[in-house]
Amino acid sequence: MTAERYTAILTGALTGKKSGEYLYLTMSEDPEGPGGSSTLHRGRPPYKRLGREISFDDFPEVCRGLILEHYRRLWDL
């Protein structure tokens, strides 16, 4: 069983976006490790379950890489 420790809310152009709707990525501490997980969602982020806001640099390195990978793929960067 894994717990999503981090949530990254991805901003930018989203086709057919409704008010308050975003793409957001939930990740365990090591999403690429054994038993790790990550899931890309579309909708309203679970604001009530979010903890404190952190900067991109405060994510673990493996999470930063995964966030960048999703950004690049989603927005053809």
Secondary structure, DSSP 4 states (H G I P E B T S, - for coil): -----EEEEEPS--TTPPTT-EEEEEE-SSTTSTT--EEEEEE---GGG------GGGS-HHHHHHHHHHHHHHTT-
